[in-house]
Structure formats: C-alpha cells, structure tokens
Amino acid sequence: MNVEKISVSIPKELYERLEKYMQSNGISDRSKILQTALRDFLDENEKDQTYVIGIVNLVYDYASTDKVTTIQHEYEDKIISVLHLHKGEKCVEAIAVKGMKSELVDLVSKLASMKGVSKVKLIVSEVQDNFHVQDKH
C-alpha cells in the first residue's frame, strides 16, 4: 500500500476524547480513524460530478422556515423527500437527496449560509461513479 506519513496537530481535549474512544472500543490504529474521517469529509464536501444518493441533516430556527423552503424549491429535482420534525422553536429535517455531488454540496452551502441555520450536513450514502441512466424517481 502506498502511503504518505503526515503530522497533525489537534487540541489536547480532542486528542483525549479520541484516546478514550479508542481505548473503550478496543481500537489501536489511529491512522485508520483519521483515514475514515478524511474520506467522510471529502465525501461530504468535495465538489465533483459523481452521482450520489444521501441525506441532508438540517436544523434551523422555526422563523427561517420560509427561506429554507424557498431554497428547497430551487433544488426540487434533487430532493426525494423530507422528514420534518419540531423540537421547541427548532425545526429538524432529514432531506433525502440524489444528484451530482457538486449540486448537492451547493445546496448544503446555501442552507449553511442562511441566518437561523444551526446545522447542515450532507451524508453520502451511495456513490455511483459511472451513472449514465436518467433517474426517474
């Protein structure tokens, strides 16, 4: 396996949490954890023309509902369905999405830049590098 060695600086508190997690779960390979975290980060943030299916996790203030809905309408061809819950004055959504990852990352960026949005994250569930068939769903 071709690998590069790097040095990473992290806050002591984060290091201690990682060590505690590894110890309590019997994990001894810190590199594997970092590799997984980096892959997940790139899956969620790297713009490319890969067709993906995933979930956008979104938390926002109830007062921002109209603005969030407007953005969702701009991407209605990418949104499969929306699960919407209320937690006090917050709205929590799980938005099932499909499309080119670059477009979904743009959707997430627009939502994240909105006032009242406290969390937005794309979770990529399936990646299809050679997707050529028009999706009808």
C-alpha positions in Angstrom: 0.0 0.0 0.0 1.4 3.4 -1.0 1.0 5.8 2.0 2.2 9.2 3.0 3.1 10.0 6.6 1.9 13.3 7.9 2.0 15.1 11.2 -1.3 16.5 12.6 -1.7 19.0 15.5 -5.0 18.8 17.3 -6.3 20.3 20.6 -5.4 18.3 23.7 -9.1 17.9 24.6 -9.8 16.3 21.1 -6.8 14.0 21.5 -8.0 12.9 24.9 -11.5 12.2 23.5 -10.0 10.2 20.7 -7.8 8.2 23.0 -10.7 7.5 25.3 -12.9 6.3 22.4 -10.1 4.1 21.0 -9.5 2.5 24.4 -13.2 1.9 25.2 -13.7 0.3 21.7 -10.5 -1.7 21.5 -9.2 0.3 18.6 -5.4 0.5 18.3 -4.9 2.1 14.8 -5.3 5.9 15.0 -4.4 6.2 11.3 -7.5 4.2 10.2 -9.7 6.5 12.2 -8.2 9.6 10.6 -8.4 7.9 7.1 -12.1 7.3 7.7 -12.7 10.8 8.9 -10.9 12.3 5.9 -12.9 10.1 3.4 -16.1 11.1 5.1 -15.1 14.8 5.0 -14.3 14.6 1.3 -17.4 12.6 0.5 -19.5 15.4 2.1 -17.6 18.4 0.8 -15.7 17.7 -2.4 -17.4 19.0 -5.5 -17.3 16.6 -8.4 -19.6 15.1 -11.0 -20.2 11.8 -9.1 -23.8 10.8 -8.8 -24.7 10.3 -5.2 -27.7 9.4 -3.0 -27.7 10.8 0.5 -29.3 12.6 3.4 -29.0 16.3 4.3 -29.4 16.7 8.0 -30.7 20.2 8.7 -31.5 22.1 12.0 -32.9 25.6 11.9 -35.0 28.2 13.7 -38.7 28.0 13.0 -38.6 31.6 11.9 -36.4 30.6 9.0 -38.9 28.1 7.5 -39.9 30.2 4.5 -36.3 30.9 3.5 -35.4 27.2 3.9 -38.5 26.2 1.8 -37.5 28.6 -0.9 -34.1 27.1 -1.3 -35.5 23.6 -1.2 -37.8 24.5 -4.1 -34.8 25.6 -6.1 -33.4 22.1 -5.7 -36.7 20.2 -6.0 -35.3 17.9 -8.8 -32.6 16.8 -6.3 -34.9 16.3 -3.3 -36.6 12.9 -3.0 -38.5 13.5 0.3 -38.3 15.5 3.5 -38.9 14.3 7.1 -39.7 17.4 9.2 -39.8 17.4 13.0 -40.3 20.1 15.6 -38.2 20.4 18.7 -39.3 23.5 20.6 -38.5 26.5 18.4 -36.2 24.4 16.2 -37.1 22.5 13.0 -35.1 19.3 12.3 -35.2 17.8 8.8 -33.8 14.8 7.1 -33.8 15.5 3.4 -33.3 12.6 1.1 -31.4 13.8 -2.0 -30.0 12.5 -5.2 -27.9 14.0 -7.9 -24.4 15.2 -8.9 -22.4 15.7 -5.7 -21.4 19.2 -6.8 -25.0 20.3 -6.9 -25.8 18.8 -3.5 -22.7 20.4 -2.0 -24.1 23.7 -3.4 -27.4 23.1 -1.8 -25.7 22.4 1.6 -23.6 25.6 1.2 -26.7 27.7 0.5 -28.5 26.3 3.5 -25.5 26.7 5.8 -25.1 30.4 4.9 -28.6 31.2 6.0 -29.4 33.1 9.2 -31.1 30.7 11.7 -29.5 27.5 10.4 -27.5 25.9 13.2 -26.6 22.6 11.5 -26.4 21.3 7.9 -24.6 18.2 6.8 -24.6 16.1 3.7 -24.3 12.4 4.5 -23.4 10.5 1.3 -25.0 7.0 1.4 -24.2 5.7 -2.1 -21.7 6.8 -4.8 -22.0 5.8 -8.4 -19.0 6.8 -10.4 -20.4 5.7 -13.8 -24.1 6.8 -13.5 -25.5 7.3 -17.0 -29.1 6.3 -16.8 -31.7 9.1 -16.3 -33.2 8.7 -12.8 -37.0 8.9 -13.0 -37.7 8.9 -9.2 
